[in-house]
């Protein structure tokens, strides 16, 4: 498998429902905690804060989780994960 095909296969794997679902859960949970840490005081005091940073606090954990899930699945089975067809184990 060539390098470009591997990258594309890993990208497709990262977009499978199980990985996306877990990455969303992680992104929301960790993002909420990061936002409380990074922007909690500004919100309580009514100060301005950067919405871009708020969004990044959710996107970064999502991306890290999706990457970890994809990489872990790849390491476990030796090839990129693809969705299974119904009835195939």
C-alpha positions, -999 to +999 in steps of 0.1 A: +000+000+000+015+033-011+019+062+013-010+083-002-033+053-002-025+046+035-032+082+044-065+082+026-074+048+041-066+061+076-087+093+069-116+071+059-111+050+091-112+082+112-146+090+098-163+057+107-192+060+131-176+043+161-145+065+160-165+097+153-189+089+182-162+083+207-142+114+195-173+136+198-179+124+234-143+130+243-142+164+225-173+176+243-162+164+277-126+175+276-135+207+257-160+217+284-133+212+311-107+231+290-132+260+285-140+261+322-103+263+330-093+287+302-124+310+301-143+304+333-130+335+351-137+357+320-173+344+318-179+349+355-165+385+354-183+394+322-150+400+304-145+395+267-130+362+255-121+348+221-147+326+205-120+311+183-102+298+214-135+284+227-141+264+195-105+252+195-109+239+230-135+215+216-118+207+182-084+198+195-095+170+219-119+157+191-089+155+167-066+139+192-093+113+201-101+105+165-064+101+157-058+079+187-088+057+179-077+054+142-041+047+151-051+022+178-074+003+154-047+003+128-021-011+152-045-037+165-055-051+131-026-041+109-047-022+084-070+008+083-104+001+098-133+001+073-170-002+081-182-038+081-210-048+059-241-060+077-240-098+085-202-099+082-182-106+113 
